[in-house]
Amino acid sequence: MYRWSGGRSVGRRGGCRISARPQTRAATVAGCAAIWVGVLAALCGLICRGAALNGGFVIFFQLPILVLAAAGAVHSPGYLRGHGETRAGTYWGFYNLTVAAMYGVTLAESPFPFLVMWEIMGLASFALVAFDRESREVLRAAWIYIAACHAGAAVLIAMFFLGGTPETVFVLGMIGFGLKIGFPLLHIWLPEAHPAAPAPVSALMSGAMIQLGFYGLLTFCTTSQQLQALYGWTLLVTGMTGAFGGMLFALGQTNLKKLLAYSSIENMGVIAVGFGFGFLGEAGGNAVMSLFGFAGAFLHMLIHSLLKGGVFLGAGSVLKAEGTLEMDRMGGLLRRAPFTGFVFAMNAAGLSGLPPFAGFLSEFLIYLAALSGLAAADHYGVFAISLAALVVLALTGGVAAAAYAKAVGAVFLGEPRSKEAAAAHEVTVPMKWAAGGLLALSLLLVAAAPLVIESGLPERFGGGESAAMSECVGVLRRIGGFSGTLTLLTAGLLALRFRLLPRGRHSRVAPTWDCGYHSPSARMEYTGTAFSQPLTDFFAGVLRPRIAIQKPDGDFPETASFEERVEDGGMRFLWQPVCRILSEAAQKIHVLQSGSLHWYILVMVLTLLAMLLWAFVSPAGMEGGLGR
């Protein structure tokens, strides 16, 4: 006799409990095998087909999908162990469907199949976001995500099938695809869905899925040669706002994955700035600005997918090791999980745009595009936007470095701030391979960047032989040489340090002069909130943090606390009031749903009469023959 409980087959034979472990193992093997077979088949197709599809730039979107799908498949079995393991079949089914739909989006060259794949991608990923459905926060995040998906799809349907002028198509595309990318005010689902989803799903969504919004924009919305300036100005302003705003809100977060989600908004803004300079350079005949902007944007998509995928997988490893994502409760993980800490810190440094990591490479190209705009501007508008982009990107880089320093310091350095942190441990070998492999690929990309841009950038975006391409490739080679030299020098100094000062030999442990603090505790060290408080206070006019303070009382206070929470500005000041107004309006018209069949028939008859009257009296109806 058997019964099902929570997706687990439970029964008794001679008093022994029968679990669903074989079924879980079979689902995991089948799911991983399906992903790897699909990835290898797609890679073979890319090699055989080359870059012939969709103008040649599709490979910049397909490679992140394949790489992150494979890395997530390696990471997922260890992540799911003890974390929804009994629903492994559901997880792998929707994971494979999401990856297939994402890849199908990049193969679609006409509106109808594109929309079909786009909707399947949204529905399948919704199931993954809601995987931990026992949590009310997770369900709330999942519903916000599916609402954003359907809203974007509705706008895209209007764009494709109602048509209109190229300007209308571009505006609708910026809204519909912007909901997926996470443009300012359209980003509200990202900080909700990414922390809720399993870590491998967050890596796939952040590193590959949201970038498909740019694929839609480039394929369907930016094809008019007469509107290059409009494309450039719009993407530049939108990108600068998203880059700085995203990183600013990331700084105030205490949840590690929510910080990374806001960082994704920042990186989408950086990519938009690159594309903006590309289109603006085309409009003004500045070949150097155009090529450097497009090359920086496409290269940043590849780099962001690897680095952001790595940190999200690292966040999943942190959750498995410590059981929490609240940074103020962590600390000291580098001693207990050195490999995870090292890989996370290196990926974080790359996302901060620091040399010699890959993030510096792509952002430097975008800086050069802005400098080209300053040097060759033919009117003050281009000069002003180029100067503004330089300032905003520099500020964003500084805030990004502070945010990732907060993340690395609060999670991996210092002493454990909770029992869970003190009991943390290193994760399984496959989970380490997944995150470490993405870091290794990002370092290889630094060396391969000249070849990627020279052979992979299509002519529509400045590819082919030209003086600007030669200059761009030369810059990439010099940066690659500098990065390689710096990496080797650092490795040599570290090797020399460990050779001259070997750990564990000829060393004596003794207390030092401690200024009266003989037994320091974790309560004496900075938390992540304390580290970022000066900056959040400086930008309090934008962030509007909610602060709760319990001050110490008496000569020997027993309790004191400080809590600072930064909520999303778009949700708090725009979408929540809008939803409240719509909800109140819906309550007022709810009285029409009286339950009376006679009333419903009367409403239908009146509606039909109104439509017939409109058809007779309107000019369109008269011309169509209804009035004849």
TIGU-900225 format. One record per residue (C-alpha): x, y, z. Coordinates in steps of 0.2 Angstrom, whole numbers, plus 5000, padded with zeros to 4 digits. Layout:
<pts>
XYZ/...
</pts>
This chain:
<pts>
500050005000/500750174995/500250354996/500950514990/501550655002/502350814996/502850734980/503650584989/503150404987/502950345005/502550165010/502950025022/503749855020/504149775036/504149935045/505450015033/505150185025/505250185006/505850354999/505850424982/507750434981/507850324965/506550434957/507450594962/509050524955/508250464939/507550644936/509150724940/510150614928/508850634914/508750824916/510650844916/510850734901/509450824892/510350994895/512050934890/511450844874/510451004869/511951114873/513151004863/511950994848/511751184848/513551214849/513851094834/512451194825/513351354828/514951284822/514151214806/513051364803/514251504808/513551674811/512351684797/510751694806/509851854810/511251974804/512651874813/512451954831/511351814837/512851714843/513151844857/511451794864/511551604861/513251574869/512651644886/511151534885/512151374882/513551414894/512451454909/511251314905/512651194906/513451274922/511751274930/511451094926/513051054935/512651164950/510851104952/510950934959/512050994974/510951144976/509251044976/509950914989/508850955004/508151104995/506551044986/507450884981/505750784980/505150904966/506750874955/505650804941/504650964941/506251074942/507150984928/505650984916/505351174918/507251204917/507451114901/505851194894/506551374899/508151344891/507351274875/506151424874/507551544876/508551464862/507051464852/506851654854/508551674846/508051564831/506351654827/506451774813/504651824812/503351894824/502251744827/503551614832/504551744842/502951784852/502651594855/504351564861/504351724871/502751664881/503351494884/504951564891/503951674903/502751534908/504151404911/505251524921/503751574931/503651394937/505451394942/505351564951/503851484961/504851324964/504951364983/503051384984/502851355002/503551535005/502251685004/503751794998/504151674984/502351664978/502251854979/503851874968/503251744956/501551834953/502452004951/503551914938/502151834928/501251994928/502752084921/502951944908/501151954902/501152144902/502752144891/501952014879/500352124877/501452274872/502452164860/500852104852/500252274850/501952324842/501952174830/500152174824/499552344826/501052414818/501252604815/502652714811/504452664815/504452784830/502952694837/503652524835/505252584844/504252664859/503252504861/504852394859/505652504873/504252464884/503852284880/505752224879/506152344893/505052254905/506252104901/507852194902/507452294917/507452474911/507052604925/505252594932/505052434922/506252334933/505252294948/505152114945/507052084945/507352124963/505852014968/506051864956/507951834957/508051814976/506551694975/507151584961/508351444964/510151504962/510551414945/508851484938/509351664944/511051634935/510151584919/508851724920/510151864925/511551814914/510551764898/508651794899/508551974902/509852014889/508651934876/507652104877/509152184868/508952044855/507152094852/507652274851/509052254839/508052134828/506352214827/506452394833/508052484828/508052444809/507652614802/509252714796/508352884798/508052854817/509852814822/509952974833/508252934841/508852764846/510552824852/509852964863/508452854871/509652714875/510952834882/509752924894/508852754899/510552664901/511352804912/509852814923/509752624925/511552594928/511752724942/510052694950/510252504949/511952504958/511352634970/509952534976/511052374976/512152464989/510752475002/510152295001/510452165015/509952015005/511451954994/510351894979/509352054979/511052154979/511552044964/509852074956/510052264957/511752244950/510952164934/509952314932/511552414932/512452304920/510952314908/511152504909/512952494904/512552384889/511152514884/512452654885/513552554874/512252524861/511752714863/513452774858/513452644844/511852714836/512352894840/513952874831/513152804816/511952944815/513353074816/514552984805/515852944819/516452774815/517552764830/516152804843/514952684834/516152534833/516852554851/515052574858/514352424849/515952314852/515852364871/514052324872/514152154864/515752114873/514952164890/513452044887/514651894886/515651954901/514151994911/513351824908/514951734914/515251844929/513451874935/513151684932/514651654943/514151764958/512351694957/512951514958/514151574972/512651654981/511851474980/513351404987/513251525001/511451485005/511851295005/513351335017/512551455029/510651425026/510351615024/510551755012/510551895025/512251975024/512152045042/512051875049/513551805039/515351825041/516951715041/516451605027/518151625018/518951515032/517651385030/517351385011/518951455004/518651404986/516851474986/517451634994/518951654981/517851634966/516451744972/517751884976/518551874959/516951874950/516352024961/517952114956/517652084938/515852154939/516552304948/517552344932/519252324940/520852264930/521452134926/519652054925/518552044910/517352184916/518652314914/518852264896/517152294890/516852454900/518452524894/517852514876/516252604881/517352744890/518352764874/516652784864/516252924876/517953004874/517752994855/516153084857/517053224867/518453234854/517453234838/515753314844/515053424830/513753504841/513553534860/512253394862/513453254858/514753334869/513653354883/512953174883/514653104881/515353204896/513753154906/514052964902/515852974907/515353054924/513952934927/514952774922/516352834934/515152864948/514252694945/515952604945/516352684962/514652634969/514852454962/516552434970/515852484987/514352374985/515352224981/516652264994/515152265006/514552094999/516252015000/516652085017/515052045026/514851865019/516651805019/517751905030/517751935049/516951825062/515351725060/513851835066/512651685069/512651505073/512251465055/513751555049/514851475062/514251305056/514551345038/515451215026/516151205009/514951144995/515150994984/516450984970/515251004956/514551164963/516251224965/516651174947/515151264940/515651434947/517451414945/517251364927/516251524923/517751624931/518951534920/517951564905/517951754909/519851754910/520051664894/518851794886/520051934890/521351844879/520051804866/519151964865/520052034849/519651874840/517851884846/517552064840/518552054824/517651894818/516051904827/515452084825/514252094810/514352234797/512752314803/513652354819/515352414812/516152244809/517252204794/518952274789/519152464793/520252584802/519152594817/519152404818/521052394818/521052524831/519752434842/520652264840/522352344844/521552424860/520952254865/522552164862/523552294873/522252284887/522352094886/524252104887/524152224902/522952104911/523951954908/525552034914/524652104929/523951924933/525651844931/526451974942/525151954956/525251764955/527151774956/527151884971/525951774980/527051624976/528551714983/527551764998/527051585002/528851524999/529651655010/528351645024/527651465024/526051445034/526151335049/528051325050/529151425062/527651525068/527151555086/525351615091/525251745105/524151885110/524652065104/524352225112/522452245111/522052415118/520952335132/519952225120/520652055125/519151955119/518352035104/516651965097/515751975081/514652115088/516152225088/516452215069/515652305055/514052235047/513652255029/512352385034/513652485044/514852475030/513652555017/512752675029/513852825025/513452815007/511552775009/511452925021/512253035007/510952974994/509552965007/508553084996/508552954982/508552794992/507252855006/507852715018/506752655032/507752665048/507252585065/508452615080/508352545097/509652655107/510552585122/509852635138/510752645155/512552625160/512552435156/511252415141/510752245137/509952275120/510252395106/509952385087/509952475071/508952415056/509052505039/507952445024/507952515007/506452474997/506252484978/505952664973/504952624957/503852504967/503552614982/503252784973/502452724956/501752554955/501052534972/500052694970/499452644953/498952474959/498052554973/497052674962/496652524950/496052414965/494952554971/494152584954/493852394952/492952394969/491852524963/491352444947/491152274956/489352314960/488952274941/489352094945/487652074953/487451884948/485751924939/485651844922/484451974916/485652114920/487052034910/485952004895/485352184896/487252244896/487652134881/486152194871/486552374875/488352344870/487852274853/486652414850/488052544853/489252454842/487952444828/487552634830/489452674830/489652574814/488252674805/488752844810/490652834809/491552884793/492452714793/490752624794/490052734780/491552694769/491552514772/489752494765/488752484781/487952654777/487552614759/
</pts>
